[in-house]
Structure formats: structure tokens, C-alpha cells
Amino acid sequence: MEAAVRTRVDPPLPSLPTKLEKAHTKSKFSWNLLLLALAIGIAAKVFGPSWARIIFQTVRLGTVSALSAFAAAFAAGIVLHEAGHLVASLLLDFEILGASLGPVRGAFFHGKWTFHFSGTLLSGSISAIPRQNHSWRKRMLLVVAAGPAATFLTGVASALLLLHGQFDGWMKCFLASSIELSFFLFVLGLVPNGRKAQIRNDARLCYSLFHNTAEAQEILLYHLVTQLTVAGMRPRDYPERLIRKMAAARSRPDMSLIYAHTIIMWAIDHGDLRTAEAWEQRAMELCDRCDLRLQNLTLARSAFFDVLFRDNLVVAACKFVQVNLDILSPRYLMHRVKAAYQLAAGNIEEALAEVHRAQFSFPKHLPYYDFERTLLSQLHHKAIEVAELRRSALCADSVPQCKLNSHLK
């Protein structure tokens, strides 16, 4: 790292919007859409033609067999919807970064899969970014639209099987449930959700991409940053133009937090600790408006910053009390932060052990991990320095007692 530290914050901090609100996890609009879908389904059953009454027949859930069929249809609907996104991503040369189904979430980063559990049961997602940015909006539109298309085709296929096949019992209930669930999911996905929603639905994404709105540009900027991370580029080598775009972006709190962390790492790798500290404080301001996972990650990074660059072990220890270290990911980050935690707690030997664990957790040799090794080297030296200071303090405290014992003899 460069020894010289700049005397001003560059890129400068933009003013924090006073009306920047935390994203909503629940949407009244989605519940209204659900009620609309139910009303249309009931109308089709009561007033629709005979084939519609057969397709949208009432699903009775009074038995264990019927409940299991409904649950299987629901799970299949989620899997097939996400499979639509996945197939389109693979066909259009996207890099798959992760996937989730119910409480199981997996992330693929630099050749390794990591899995963890969340509190969400009824959900699914595919995380992917394009490897190349040619025709970016068209390819993104196709990937996003592939999910609702798969849901629609699932409902059509289930309806054809129910109309022309001879099914009874569990399979009949499964197909009937699949039709209704596909219909509900498709209708719910046709209307964009609110601007403040925590996760944009497919319709919202399609609208933004088609009209090339500010949200679409925000997604593109996120993809550009993530492409550099996936490529394993060292932070100091990030294009300065991209860094300045991130600094000037007026994005949602979660995106702004990702940009702030990227700028922090870029500044640290340049030896610009003044800029890194200013953006670290901005990250702490933003994290209160984000979900618990991002709050935990930001607080862990801030405590690490306190240990390594502020020499403030007391403040770091107070922050670490609020951090769940075991859910941090990737693994090398978890061990690096745990090393700082042990150092703040005064456990020097365990801190050094965590440094070594972090070093052995790097998945492959990429330029980025040279930067990580630099951080670990600094942390190692910091631990040795703290150990020497404590040893000196103990020796200093023991000198008067030694002199007193000698005098008594």
C-alpha cells in the first residue's frame, strides 16, 4: 500500500438524502393483487365456460394427501419459475452467483459454494450477472421475463394434463393446485411492486429495463462492480471513473452501502485512509436503513476498521458484541473479522490462529487476495505489537514488587 495519505476526501461524500427511507419488507399493494387474483379465479369458476370450471376447480385441502399435493405444487411452482430464470441466464452467458429455495441459500464465489439458512420459507431466487455487457438491457429483459413465462407455461401444461388425462386422487389435486397457483403467481407478477419494496418483482424489473429508468442504470452499475469482484481484481485497480460513478450515485440504501464499501476498499488499497474513514462513517449511516444481514456485515467491517486503522480496540469490542460472526461470508472474511474480534478481546494467540485460518481459506490465487493478504499481514503485526505492549506493561508493573522483595531480604 502507498505510505502517503491524502489530505482530503476523494471521491467526496455526497449529501445524504434526508428522506432516504428503509426499504419495506411488506407491501399492501401485493396483498391487493392477491385479492384481485382470488376474485378473478372465483369469477372464472362461477361464471366462466365449462372448460374454465374444470381447470379452476376448487382445491379441497381437508386431508393430509391433499395438503401434501398442494405443498408439492407450490414448491414445484417456485422451482420451475426460478428454473426459467436459470435457463435463460445460462443461454445468454450470465455468471451464476447464487440461488435460494426456501430457507436454504447458496452462494458461488471464486470457485466455491457456500450454504447457509435464513428465516424465509416461501421464496426462491437466482442471482446472476452478465459476463459481457453487449446488448445488456435486451439480455436482462429476457432473463427477467423467463421466470413469469415459465410460470405461465407450467399452468398451461397442468391444465392440458388435467383436461385430457385420466387422473384421480393425489395427482388430480396436484394438477389443480398447480393451475391455480400458477395463475395467482402469474397475475401477481404482471404488475410492478412499489418503489420502496425491498426486492423488485419481475414486472418492476421489466418496466425499469424497458424504459431504461434510473433503476436500470443502478442495476447496470451494480453489475459492473460485481463483475470486477467476480474477476478477482484488486481494489486499487478499479477504474477511477467507476469509483466516481458509485460515489455520485443516488441509489437505494442497500446499493449505496455496497458502493460505499467498494470505495472504502479502493481507498485503503491506495493508502488513502482519510477517504476510507469518511466513507466508512457513511456506510454506518446507511446500514440502519438496510436489512439485518447488511447491518451485521457493515458493523463487522466497521469493527475491523477500528482495530486495524483506528487502534481503538475498546470501540471495536463494543461493536463486536452486536455482530453475529458465524454468518459472515465468504469464509476468509469470517476468519479475518474473527481475528480482529479476538484481538479486541485480548486473545492474541487465538487472533493469530484466525489469521492463519483466513490465509488457508482463499479459494484461488487472484489479484484480490494479494490485497487480503496485506490486510492479514497488518493484522498479524498489530497482534504482535499488542502482545509486546502488554508484556512490557506487565514487566513494568512487576518491577516495584521485585524491588520491594529485594529490600525485605
C-alpha positions as CSV (number, residue, x, y, z in Angstrom):
1,M,0.0,0.0,0.0
2,E,1.1,3.6,-0.5
3,A,2.6,5.2,2.5
4,A,1.3,8.7,1.8
5,V,-2.1,9.5,3.0
6,R,-4.1,12.2,1.1
7,T,-5.2,15.2,2.9
8,R,-8.8,15.4,1.5
9,V,-11.6,13.0,0.9
10,D,-11.6,12.0,-2.8
11,P,-14.1,11.0,-4.1
12,P,-16.0,13.4,-1.9
13,L,-19.1,12.3,0.1
14,P,-22.4,13.4,-1.4
15,S,-25.0,14.8,0.9
16,L,-27.1,12.1,2.5
17,P,-30.8,12.5,1.4
18,T,-32.9,13.4,4.4
19,K,-35.9,11.4,3.0
20,L,-33.9,8.2,2.4
21,E,-36.2,5.6,3.9
22,K,-35.7,2.0,4.8
23,A,-37.0,-0.4,2.2
24,H,-40.3,-2.0,3.1
25,T,-40.3,-5.8,3.6
26,K,-44.1,-6.0,3.1
27,S,-46.3,-4.3,0.5
28,K,-50.0,-3.6,0.8
29,F,-50.1,-3.4,-3.0
30,S,-49.1,-7.1,-3.2
31,W,-51.9,-8.1,-0.9
32,N,-54.3,-6.1,-3.0
33,L,-53.1,-8.0,-6.1
34,L,-53.6,-11.3,-4.3
35,L,-57.2,-10.4,-3.5
36,L,-57.7,-9.4,-7.2
37,A,-56.3,-12.7,-8.4
38,L,-58.6,-14.6,-6.0
39,A,-61.6,-12.6,-7.2
40,I,-60.8,-13.4,-10.8
41,G,-60.3,-17.0,-10.0
42,I,-63.7,-17.2,-8.2
43,A,-65.4,-15.4,-11.1
44,A,-63.9,-17.9,-13.6
45,K,-65.2,-20.8,-11.5
46,V,-68.7,-19.4,-11.1
47,F,-69.4,-17.6,-14.4
48,G,-66.8,-19.0,-16.8
49,P,-67.2,-21.6,-19.5
50,S,-67.2,-25.3,-18.7
51,W,-63.5,-25.8,-19.5
52,A,-62.6,-22.9,-17.2
53,R,-64.7,-24.5,-14.4
54,I,-62.9,-27.8,-14.9
55,I,-59.5,-26.1,-14.8
56,F,-60.2,-23.8,-11.9
57,Q,-62.0,-26.4,-9.8
58,T,-62.0,-26.0,-6.1
59,V,-58.9,-27.4,-4.4
60,R,-60.1,-29.2,-1.2
61,L,-57.4,-29.4,1.5
62,G,-59.3,-31.4,4.1
63,T,-56.9,-34.4,4.0
64,V,-53.2,-34.9,4.5
65,S,-52.9,-36.2,0.9
66,A,-54.5,-33.0,-0.4
67,L,-52.3,-30.8,1.7
68,S,-49.2,-32.6,0.6
69,A,-50.3,-32.3,-3.1
70,F,-50.8,-28.5,-2.6
71,A,-47.4,-28.1,-0.9
72,A,-45.7,-30.1,-3.7
73,A,-47.4,-27.9,-6.3
74,F,-46.3,-24.8,-4.5
75,A,-42.7,-26.0,-4.3
76,A,-42.8,-27.1,-7.9
77,G,-44.1,-23.7,-9.0
78,I,-41.3,-21.9,-7.3
79,V,-38.7,-24.2,-8.6
80,L,-40.0,-24.0,-12.2
81,H,-40.2,-20.2,-12.0
82,E,-36.6,-19.9,-10.9
83,A,-35.6,-22.6,-13.5
84,G,-36.9,-20.2,-16.2
85,H,-34.5,-17.5,-14.9
86,L,-31.7,-20.0,-14.6
87,V,-32.1,-21.5,-18.1
88,A,-32.3,-18.0,-19.7
89,S,-29.2,-16.9,-17.7
90,L,-27.2,-19.9,-18.9
91,L,-28.2,-19.5,-22.5
92,L,-27.4,-15.7,-22.5
93,D,-23.9,-16.1,-21.0
94,F,-24.6,-15.0,-17.4
95,E,-22.5,-15.9,-14.4
96,I,-24.5,-17.7,-11.8
97,L,-23.6,-16.2,-8.4
98,G,-26.1,-17.9,-6.1
99,A,-29.5,-19.5,-5.6
100,S,-32.0,-20.0,-2.9
101,L,-35.0,-22.2,-2.3
102,G,-36.9,-21.7,0.9
103,P,-34.6,-21.3,3.9
104,V,-31.5,-22.8,2.0
105,R,-29.3,-20.2,0.3
106,G,-26.2,-20.9,-1.6
107,A,-23.6,-18.5,-3.0
108,F,-20.9,-19.3,-5.6
109,F,-17.8,-17.2,-5.3
110,H,-14.4,-17.8,-6.9
111,G,-14.9,-21.5,-7.4
112,K,-16.6,-22.4,-4.1
113,W,-20.2,-22.8,-3.0
114,T,-21.2,-21.8,0.5
115,F,-24.6,-22.5,2.0
116,H,-26.5,-21.1,5.0
117,F,-30.0,-21.0,6.3
118,S,-32.3,-18.0,6.5
119,G,-35.7,-17.4,8.2
120,T,-37.5,-17.3,4.8
121,L,-39.6,-20.3,4.0
122,L,-41.7,-19.5,0.9
123,S,-39.3,-18.0,-1.5
124,G,-36.8,-18.7,-4.3
125,S,-34.3,-16.7,-6.2
126,I,-31.4,-16.9,-8.7
127,S,-28.5,-14.4,-8.6
128,A,-26.7,-13.9,-11.9
129,I,-24.7,-11.2,-13.7
130,P,-23.8,-11.0,-17.4
131,R,-20.2,-11.9,-18.3
132,Q,-20.3,-9.4,-21.2
133,N,-22.2,-6.1,-21.4
134,H,-23.2,-6.1,-25.1
135,S,-27.0,-5.7,-25.6
136,W,-27.2,-5.6,-21.8
137,R,-30.8,-4.4,-21.5
138,K,-32.2,-6.8,-24.0
139,R,-30.5,-9.8,-22.4
140,M,-31.6,-8.7,-19.0
141,L,-35.2,-8.3,-20.1
142,L,-35.1,-11.9,-21.5
143,V,-33.7,-13.3,-18.3
144,V,-36.2,-11.5,-16.1
145,A,-39.2,-12.4,-18.3
146,A,-38.2,-16.0,-18.4
147,G,-39.5,-16.6,-14.9
148,P,-43.1,-15.4,-15.5
149,A,-43.0,-17.2,-18.8
150,A,-42.1,-20.5,-17.1
151,T,-44.9,-19.9,-14.5
152,F,-47.4,-19.4,-17.4
153,L,-46.2,-22.5,-19.2
154,T,-46.4,-24.5,-16.0
155,G,-50.1,-23.5,-15.6
156,V,-50.9,-24.3,-19.3
157,A,-49.2,-27.7,-19.1
158,S,-51.0,-28.6,-15.9
159,A,-54.4,-27.5,-17.4
160,L,-53.8,-29.6,-20.6
161,L,-52.9,-32.6,-18.5
162,L,-56.0,-32.2,-16.3
163,L,-58.3,-31.7,-19.3
164,H,-57.0,-34.6,-21.4
165,G,-55.6,-37.0,-18.9
166,Q,-57.3,-39.5,-16.6
167,F,-56.0,-38.5,-13.2
168,D,-57.6,-39.0,-9.8
169,G,-56.7,-38.7,-6.1
170,W,-53.3,-37.0,-5.3
171,M,-52.2,-36.3,-8.9
172,K,-55.6,-34.6,-9.7
173,C,-55.2,-32.4,-6.6
174,F,-51.6,-31.7,-7.5
175,L,-52.5,-30.5,-11.1
176,A,-55.5,-28.5,-9.9
177,S,-53.3,-26.8,-7.2
178,S,-50.6,-26.2,-9.8
179,I,-53.0,-24.5,-12.2
180,E,-54.4,-22.1,-9.5
181,L,-51.0,-21.3,-8.0
182,S,-49.5,-20.7,-11.4
183,F,-52.4,-18.4,-12.2
184,F,-52.1,-16.4,-9.0
185,L,-48.3,-16.1,-9.3
186,F,-48.5,-15.0,-12.9
187,V,-51.2,-12.4,-12.2
188,L,-49.3,-11.1,-9.2
189,G,-46.2,-10.8,-11.3
190,L,-47.8,-8.7,-14.0
191,V,-48.0,-5.5,-12.0
192,P,-44.8,-3.8,-10.8
193,N,-44.5,-3.6,-7.0
194,G,-43.8,-0.4,-5.1
195,R,-40.6,1.7,-5.5
196,K,-39.8,1.2,-1.8
197,A,-40.2,-2.6,-1.9
198,Q,-37.1,-4.4,-0.6
199,I,-37.0,-6.7,-3.6
200,R,-38.2,-5.6,-7.0
201,N,-40.5,-8.1,-8.6
202,D,-40.2,-9.2,-12.2
203,A,-42.7,-6.7,-13.5
204,R,-40.9,-3.9,-11.8
205,L,-37.6,-5.0,-13.3
206,C,-39.0,-5.4,-16.8
207,Y,-40.6,-1.9,-16.6
208,S,-37.3,-0.3,-15.5
209,L,-35.2,-2.2,-18.1
210,F,-37.7,-1.5,-21.0
211,H,-37.8,2.3,-20.2
212,N,-34.1,2.5,-19.2
213,T,-35.0,4.2,-15.9
214,A,-32.7,5.3,-13.2
215,E,-33.3,1.9,-11.5
216,A,-32.0,0.2,-14.7
217,Q,-28.8,2.3,-14.6
218,E,-28.5,1.4,-10.9
219,I,-28.6,-2.3,-11.8
220,L,-26.0,-1.8,-14.5
221,L,-23.7,-0.1,-12.1
222,Y,-24.1,-2.9,-9.6
223,H,-23.3,-5.4,-12.4
224,L,-20.2,-3.5,-13.3
225,V,-19.0,-3.5,-9.7
226,T,-19.8,-7.2,-9.2
227,Q,-18.0,-8.2,-12.5
228,L,-14.8,-6.7,-11.0
229,T,-15.3,-8.6,-7.8
230,V,-16.0,-11.9,-9.6
231,A,-12.9,-11.3,-11.8
232,G,-10.9,-11.0,-8.6
233,M,-9.4,-7.6,-9.5
234,R,-7.5,-5.8,-6.7
235,P,-9.5,-2.8,-5.4
236,R,-6.7,-0.3,-6.3
237,D,-7.0,-1.3,-9.9
238,Y,-10.7,-0.5,-10.2
239,P,-11.3,2.2,-12.8
240,E,-11.5,5.6,-11.1
241,R,-14.3,6.6,-13.4
242,L,-16.4,3.7,-11.9
243,I,-15.5,4.7,-8.4
244,R,-16.7,8.3,-9.0
245,K,-19.9,7.0,-10.5
246,M,-20.5,5.0,-7.4
247,A,-19.8,8.0,-5.2
248,A,-22.2,10.2,-7.1
249,A,-25.0,7.6,-7.4
250,R,-28.3,8.3,-5.7
251,S,-29.4,4.8,-5.1
252,R,-31.3,2.7,-2.6
253,P,-29.7,2.3,0.8
254,D,-28.6,-1.3,0.1
255,M,-26.9,-0.4,-3.2
256,S,-25.4,2.8,-1.7
257,L,-24.0,0.6,1.1
258,I,-22.3,-1.8,-1.4
259,Y,-20.9,1.2,-3.3
260,A,-19.6,2.7,0.0
261,H,-17.8,-0.5,1.0
262,T,-16.2,-0.7,-2.5
263,I,-14.9,2.8,-2.2
264,I,-13.6,2.0,1.3
265,M,-11.6,-0.9,0.0
266,W,-10.3,1.1,-3.0
267,A,-9.2,3.9,-0.7
268,I,-7.5,1.5,1.7
269,D,-5.6,-0.2,-1.1
270,H,-4.4,3.3,-2.3
271,G,-3.3,4.2,1.3
272,D,-5.9,7.0,1.4
273,L,-7.1,6.3,5.0
274,R,-8.9,9.7,5.3
275,T,-11.2,8.9,2.4
276,A,-11.6,5.3,3.7
277,E,-12.6,6.6,7.1
278,A,-15.1,9.2,5.7
279,W,-16.8,6.5,3.6
280,E,-16.8,4.0,6.5
281,Q,-18.8,6.5,8.5
282,R,-21.2,6.9,5.6
283,A,-21.6,3.2,5.5
284,M,-22.6,3.2,9.2
285,E,-25.2,5.9,8.4
286,L,-26.6,3.8,5.6
287,C,-26.7,0.4,7.3
288,D,-29.5,1.5,9.7
289,R,-31.8,1.7,6.6
290,C,-30.8,-1.8,5.3
291,D,-31.8,-5.3,6.3
292,L,-30.3,-7.2,9.3
293,R,-27.9,-9.2,7.2
294,L,-26.3,-6.0,5.7
295,Q,-26.3,-4.3,9.2
296,N,-24.4,-7.3,10.6
297,L,-21.9,-7.2,7.8
298,T,-21.4,-3.5,8.0
299,L,-20.9,-3.5,11.7
300,A,-18.4,-6.3,11.4
301,R,-16.4,-4.4,8.8
302,S,-16.5,-1.2,10.9
303,A,-15.2,-3.0,14.0
304,F,-12.4,-4.5,11.8
305,F,-11.6,-0.9,10.7
306,D,-11.5,0.2,14.3
307,V,-8.9,-2.5,15.2
308,L,-6.6,-2.2,12.2
309,F,-6.7,1.5,11.3
310,R,-8.1,3.4,14.3
311,D,-6.2,1.5,17.0
312,N,-9.4,1.6,19.0
313,L,-9.9,-1.8,20.5
314,V,-12.5,-0.7,23.1
315,V,-14.9,0.7,20.5
316,A,-14.3,-2.4,18.3
317,A,-15.1,-4.7,21.2
318,C,-18.4,-2.8,21.8
319,K,-19.4,-3.2,18.1
320,F,-18.4,-6.9,18.1
321,V,-20.9,-7.6,20.9
322,Q,-23.7,-6.8,18.3
323,V,-22.2,-8.9,15.5
324,N,-23.0,-12.5,14.6
325,L,-19.6,-13.6,13.4
326,D,-20.7,-17.1,12.3
327,I,-23.0,-16.0,9.5
328,L,-20.3,-13.8,7.8
329,S,-19.4,-14.9,4.3
330,P,-17.1,-15.8,2.4
331,R,-15.1,-17.9,4.9
332,Y,-11.9,-15.9,4.6
333,L,-13.9,-12.7,5.6
334,M,-15.4,-14.5,8.6
335,H,-11.9,-15.6,9.8
336,R,-10.4,-12.2,9.2
337,V,-13.1,-10.5,11.2
338,K,-12.8,-13.1,13.9
339,A,-9.1,-12.4,14.1
340,A,-9.9,-8.7,14.8
341,Y,-12.5,-9.8,17.3
342,Q,-10.1,-11.9,19.2
343,L,-7.5,-9.1,19.2
344,A,-10.0,-6.7,20.6
345,A,-10.8,-9.2,23.3
346,G,-7.2,-9.6,24.2
347,N,-6.8,-13.2,22.9
348,I,-3.6,-12.8,21.0
349,E,-2.9,-16.5,20.3
350,E,-6.5,-17.1,19.0
351,A,-6.2,-13.9,16.9
352,L,-3.1,-15.2,15.2
353,A,-4.8,-18.6,14.7
354,E,-7.7,-16.9,12.9
355,V,-5.3,-15.0,10.7
356,H,-3.8,-18.4,9.6
357,R,-7.3,-19.8,9.1
358,A,-8.1,-16.9,6.8
359,Q,-5.0,-17.4,4.8
360,F,-5.9,-21.0,4.2
361,S,-9.5,-20.1,3.2
362,F,-8.6,-18.3,-0.1
363,P,-10.3,-20.3,-2.9
364,K,-7.8,-19.4,-5.6
365,H,-4.9,-17.2,-6.4
366,L,-6.3,-13.9,-7.8
367,P,-5.0,-10.3,-7.5
368,Y,-7.7,-9.5,-5.0
369,Y,-6.3,-12.0,-2.5
370,D,-2.9,-10.1,-2.5
371,F,-4.9,-7.3,-1.0
372,E,-6.5,-9.7,1.5
373,R,-3.0,-11.0,2.4
374,T,-1.9,-7.4,3.0
375,L,-4.7,-6.9,5.5
376,L,-3.9,-10.1,7.2
377,S,-0.2,-9.2,7.4
378,Q,-1.1,-5.9,9.0
379,L,-3.4,-7.6,11.4
380,H,-0.7,-10.1,12.3
381,H,1.8,-7.3,13.0
382,K,-0.9,-5.5,15.1
383,A,-1.4,-8.6,17.2
384,I,2.3,-8.9,17.8
385,E,2.5,-5.2,18.7
386,V,-0.3,-5.5,21.2
387,A,1.3,-8.6,22.7
388,E,4.6,-6.8,23.1
389,L,2.9,-3.7,24.7
390,R,1.1,-5.9,27.2
391,R,4.3,-7.8,28.0
392,S,6.1,-4.6,28.6
393,A,3.3,-3.3,30.8
394,L,3.4,-6.5,32.9
395,C,7.1,-6.2,33.3
396,A,6.8,-2.6,34.3
397,D,4.2,-3.5,36.9
398,S,6.3,-6.2,38.3
399,V,9.5,-4.1,38.8
400,P,8.4,-2.3,42.0
401,Q,7.3,-5.6,43.6
402,C,10.6,-7.1,42.7
403,K,12.5,-4.2,44.3
404,L,10.3,-4.4,47.4
405,N,11.1,-8.1,47.8
406,S,14.8,-7.5,47.4
407,H,14.7,-4.8,50.1
408,L,12.9,-7.0,52.5
409,K,15.6,-9.7,52.0
